[in-house]
Amino acid sequence: MFEPITPILTTMIERTISDTITNFEPRVDLLGVSVRFSPENNDAYITVAFKIKNTQTPVSVNLILERTR
């Protein structure tokens, strides 16, 4: 969150989150990851959409990463 915000950075974060969930959480089917930045607040808004295996209901989790200092 200290690098310049670029499309490459956004893609890298999305891919890292997707790979981590796919590799380490076998109980879910990942539907998508979205990252949006707020340069004014130095925040990253992340949405993770997934479906718990053997269910039909999709779940969406919204997270905010923000600088603490």
BELHUWO-V211847 format. One record per helix or strand. SS is the DSSP state (H for helix, E for strand). FROM is the first residue (numbers start at 0). LEN is the number of residues. If there is no record, write none. Layout:
ss={SS SS}
from={FROM FROM}
len={LEN LEN}
This chain:
ss={H E E E}
from={6 27 42 57}
len={18 11 10 9}
